[in-house]
């Protein structure tokens, strides 16, 4: 499940560079039952910093095993030129479809392809929502228990409309296009999450 929060912005101007904070943790690849998933990478036409239209934007993506700090995540998006920030935090709940008493979730990823997909989502947000000036997409890997944040998507924009719509687009696209898998632990059982779907491509929209 997830929680949206929003607020007025104040603070330092966001940085221009793309940040991808890698944390080498020696994680294993997803299990063989999903190892045959074809992850198709598509090269973006140009990098964000090479595009005149996107040169003043801030994009941060990360995969981490560390607990997610919603307050610090929010603060990283603050900009003087924006009037709204929206943060989505997806959290572990204690049930899922036909399963009660969920004790924990384990997340695994194809890490480098996943980071490239997160960056592609960020680029698409800037293309689709012209008022957006800062985007951050972070997913936690490893084991988490109910109420802990598993994923955060944040957007800073000139106005609230773009901020809300861009954050929704960001989390929805992340869920369908980034190669991350969820394992559920409930009772004495362990199984991969229900409702998995094939990985789709991040739509490239340049208009």
MOTASUL-V9232 format. One record per backbone hydrogen bond with DSSP energy under -1.0 kcal/mol. NH is the residue of the N-H (numbers start at 0). CO is the residue of the C=O. If there is no record, write none. Layout:
BEGIN
nh:NH co:CO
nh:NH co:CO
END
This chain:
BEGIN
nh:2 co:88
nh:4 co:86
nh:6 co:84
nh:18 co:58
nh:21 co:19
nh:33 co:30
nh:36 co:33
nh:50 co:47
nh:53 co:50
nh:56 co:53
nh:57 co:132
nh:59 co:134
nh:60 co:18
nh:61 co:136
nh:63 co:138
nh:72 co:68
nh:73 co:69
nh:74 co:70
nh:75 co:71
nh:76 co:73
nh:77 co:74
nh:81 co:78
nh:82 co:156
nh:83 co:156
nh:84 co:6
nh:85 co:154
nh:86 co:4
nh:87 co:152
nh:88 co:2
nh:89 co:150
nh:90 co:0
nh:91 co:147
nh:95 co:98
nh:98 co:95
nh:101 co:93
nh:102 co:184
nh:103 co:184
nh:104 co:143
nh:105 co:182
nh:106 co:141
nh:107 co:180
nh:109 co:178
nh:110 co:108
nh:113 co:109
nh:114 co:110
nh:115 co:111
nh:116 co:112
nh:117 co:113
nh:118 co:114
nh:119 co:115
nh:120 co:116
nh:121 co:117
nh:122 co:118
nh:123 co:119
nh:124 co:120
nh:125 co:121
nh:126 co:122
nh:127 co:123
nh:128 co:124
nh:131 co:128
nh:132 co:155
nh:133 co:155
nh:134 co:57
nh:135 co:153
nh:136 co:59
nh:137 co:151
nh:138 co:61
nh:139 co:149
nh:140 co:63
nh:141 co:106
nh:143 co:104
nh:146 co:91
nh:147 co:144
nh:149 co:89
nh:150 co:89
nh:151 co:137
nh:152 co:87
nh:153 co:135
nh:154 co:85
nh:155 co:133
nh:156 co:83
nh:157 co:130
nh:162 co:158
nh:163 co:159
nh:164 co:160
nh:165 co:161
nh:166 co:162
nh:167 co:163
nh:168 co:164
nh:169 co:165
nh:170 co:166
nh:171 co:167
nh:172 co:168
nh:173 co:169
nh:174 co:170
nh:176 co:172
nh:177 co:173
nh:179 co:177
nh:180 co:107
nh:182 co:105
nh:183 co:190
nh:184 co:103
nh:185 co:188
nh:186 co:100
nh:188 co:185
nh:190 co:183
nh:192 co:181
nh:199 co:175
END
